[in-house]
Amino acid sequence: MSYVEKLLARNERIVRITRDHWITLLPTILIDAAIIIVIIGLSAAGGTLLSPWTWFGLVLLLAPIAHLVLRIEVWLNEQHIITNRRVLQVTGTFSKRVSDTSLDKINDILMKQSALGRMLNFGDIEIISGSESGIDVFRYIADPIGFKKELLNQKETLASPDITSAGDIPELIAELDELRQQGTITAAEFKAKKQQLLAQI
């Protein structure tokens, strides 16, 4: 089980995972590649493989390579996740930081895309919510349009659950009660939604 899957509550499922666009790695790649080329050039100018300067240069190559690998690992572990209940931001490779916003609390979603962002399909998403933090900003994420559309779809689905049979209603009431215990919805909201579901039996 992955770290993200361990964060999921009962009956919660992941519907979309995205990361920062690959363009965020471009400065690191260019700088580390330039350093590697310089080190190789200086090492080659040092003479034969037996030269201590050549071996010193080869050891120095480990620094930019390790830096690039670490940066890619950090990039892979930064995830923006939409579930059927909330949106999460997970960062960190060894030490993890998780922030989440309930779909019920989202008031507005603002998307910004530059001309380059439209060409390469990246942009910024600002989620304005009723939580204490108020605004969550996801910068340079891949496919921001798809991310925003999925957020809106899941928010709509949460507000208007699709009841296929009376047998689904007890499970939905249990999910609502869990949201009430987490503080996502108030006791009054829980009572009102419960009465609406019971009326459909």
N, C-alpha and C positions, 0 to 999 in steps of 0.2 A: 504494500500500500504506500502510495506516494505521500509526501508531506501535505500537499494540498487536499488529498482525499481524507486525511485525518481531521481536517478542519470542518468537514461537512457535518451538519446536523442530520437528524433522522428525516428521511424522505427528501433531503436536499440533494440536488444534482447539478453538475457543471454543464453549462450550455455553450460557453465560449471561453477560450483562453487566448490571450494575445500578449505580445511583448513589445518592448521599444523597437522601433524600426532599425534595420541593420545600419542605417546611415549614422547612428549614434556611435558605432564602432569605428567609423572611417578615420577620424583624427588619430585614434590610437594605432590603427593599422599603419597609417602613413608615417607617423613618427617612429614607431618601432622598426618598420621596414627601412627607413632612412638610417637609423642607428646601426642596424645589422649590416647594411651595405658599407657604411663608413668603417665599422670594425673589421669587416672582411677585407676591405681595401687596405687598411693600415697593416693588417696581419700579413697580407700578401706582399706588401712592400718590405716587410721585415726579413724576408729571405726564405730559407728552406723550412721544412717542418721541424727540423731540429732546433731552430732558433727559439730561445725562450720568449721572445716577443710574439712569435706566432702562436705559441701555446697560451700565452697570456690573453691574446686576442680571442682565441677560441673559447676560453673560460668566460671572458666578458660577454660573449654571445648569449650565454645563459640568462643574463639579466633582461634584455628586451624580449626574448622568447618567453620567459616565465611571466613577464608583465603582460604580454599579449594573451597568453593562455588564461591568466587570472582574470583579465578584463572580460574575456569571452565567457568564462564561467559565471561571473557576476551578471552579465547580460542574460544568460540562459536562466538564471534564478530569479530575475525580476519579471513577475507575471501580473497581468491584469485579468481578473477572472469574473465572469458573470455566472451566477447560479440562478435557479428559479426563485431565490429569496433575496439575494443581496449581491453587491459588487465588492470584490476584494482586491487589495493590492498587497502582493507578497514580495518582499525584498530580502536580500541577505543570502550569503552562501553557507556560512557556518552558523552565525547568529541570525535568526530570522526575525523579521518585523512584519506584522500582519495588521492592516487596517481595513475595516469593512463598513459599508453603508447599506442599511436595509433599503430594499426597493420601495417600501412604503414611505420612507423618509425623503426620497428624492423629489425635489420640487421642480428642478429644471436641469437641462443638459445643454451646455454650450460647446460647440466645436469650432476650432480655428484651423484653417489650412492655408498655407502660403502657396504661391504659384508652383514652387519646387515640390511642396508637399502634395499637391494635386497630381503632379507628374509621377512622383515616386510612391504615392499612396501612403503618406504619413501625416500626422497632425496632432493637435492638442485637444484633450477632452476635459472640460470642467464640469464637475457634478456638484450642483448646488442643492444642499439638503437642509433639513431641520435639525441636524445634529449639532453638537457643541463646536466642532471644527468648522462647520458651515460649508466649506468648499474643498473638494478633493480635485487635484489637478494631475492628469496623466499626460506627460509631455512626450512628443515625438513617438506616439504609438503607431503601430502598423494598422492599416485599414480602419481609420477612425469612423468612417461612415458606417461600415458593417457593425462596429462596436456599438455605436449610438443606436442603430436600428434594433439590435438585439436587446439593448437595455430597455428601449421603449416597448418592445414586444413582451418581454418578461414582466415589466411593470403592469402592462395591460392585462396579461394573463393572471397575475396575482390579484389584481383588483376585481377581475371577473372570472373566477375559476370555472372550468368546464365540468359540469356535473353530468356524468353519463349514466349513473344509476344511484339508487338510494343507498346501496352498499358502500359508495364512496364517501358519503356524508360523515359517518363517524370518524373516518381517517382524517378528513379535512378539519373537523372540529378539534381533533387531537393536535393537528399542526397549528391551528390558530391558538390553542391553549399554550403550546410551546412558545409561540411568538409573544404571547401575553406575559409568560414567565420571564422571558428574556428582556422584556420592556420595549419590544418593537412596536406593539400596539397596546392601547390602554384597556383597562377592564371594561369600560363602556363600549369600546369598539369591538372587543371580543364578544360581549353579550349581544350586541346588535347583529354581528355577522353570524353568530350561532343561531339566533332566532330566524334569520333568513334561510339558513341551511335546513333547519328543522322544518320550516314551512314547506320545503320541497319534497319531504317524505310522503 
